Amino acid sequence: MVGSRRTVRIGRVAVSYIVSGPENAPPVVLLHGGGFDATTVSWRDVRPALSESFRVYALDWPGYGESDPPERTPTTEYYIEVLDGFLDAVGVEQPALVGVSLGGGIALGYALAHPARVHRLVAIDSHGLGSTVPGHPITLILGVSLSTPLWWLVRRSRLLALLSVCLTVHPSNITADLLNDVLVQLERPDATDAWQAFQRAELDRWGVRTNYVDVLHTLSVPTLFVHGEHDAFVPVDWAQRAAMLVPSVELRVLSECGHWAPRERPDAVVDVVRPFLASVDDRGK
């Protein structure tokens, strides 16, 4: 399903999104990740499949895709405010939130802060599940000290862009289409600026600012964690720990999958997410 590309203004920022699916179907909001991502990258195959049963809203975060740059430092809290403004702007009440990586952390933060506004929550390879800097040791260096020159090189080198993708996904899931979609995003004049600013605000020598582990036991929204078995950036045992803390929760671990499950194994993601979103809400029972 192609969908319709639209724009809403949140503060001074024009936020672009794609809406698709039956108008009266239950609403689902898709939240992409950081780096070289955009809604057309992470949700390329998942959005059309979910749109068969749901009214799907897939936005580009400020600084990504076809949206304007953020109007201030893009922290997790800033993007939670953007999401709140987006739901108001498009008139969506109690949607299901489905987020990957950075988008998963934003969805988690929003559900913790506004549980009455969220019907169900799906966090895929999610940020916010630990305090240390996970994954490759180079992550902290890339994020804090050498971010700008290294991302400048990635934007100008197909080889370095491929290497970045290889660090993110399972080797069996690297395709020419995925690399091409990443390269399209890197052609944006301010590509990765928002991500670099987020990393500088999010990472320090002690680790990661956004960590919900201590409050996950208060999460009252029915939650599904989906995680790649070979995620090199958010260890799968973090998702397993989170699943032990959330009161109403399911966990699905996908084999032969890295950090980008919606793009690596979209059919598997749809197969576990669609029935979870369609199941009866059991809050308060």
PyMOL commands that set and color helices and strands:
alter all, ss='L'
color gray80, all
select helices_A, chain A and resi 39-42+46-50+76-90+102-113+115-117+138-145+147-156+158-168+171-173+176-186+193-202+213-218+236-245+261-264+266-278
alter helices_A, ss='H'
color red, helices_A
select strands_A, chain A and resi 4-10+13-20+27-31+55-59+96-100+120-124+203-204+207-208+223-228+249-254
alter strands_A, ss='S'
color yellow, strands_A
deselect
rebuild
show_as cartoon
